[in-house]
């Protein structure tokens, strides 16, 4: 039996921050499209390669834990980075709440 439902990404414009969980470096981008299962973000060409990284994405009202699955070069020198969402682990949720607490205290 073929699945008739499909989850497609929809165009969505928002500023975003991508946090590399290993280094805690932050990279800024512009959301291109989104679905419950993934997101695509345009980043500047000088952003380090993220392919294969374990990241946390914050885009306005959305927080997503994700794997970087693809990077496509664009003609203007920027790159589109595609992410596949992951289930939050207790470790990642703990990190997020610790970081939120630090920001709230400041």
Secondary structure, 3 states (H helix, E strand, C coil): CCCCCCCCCEEEEEEEEEEECCCCCEEEEEEEEEECCEEEEEECCCCCCCCCCEEEEEECCEEEEEEEEEEEECCCCCEEEEEEECCCCHHHHHHHHHHHHHHHHC
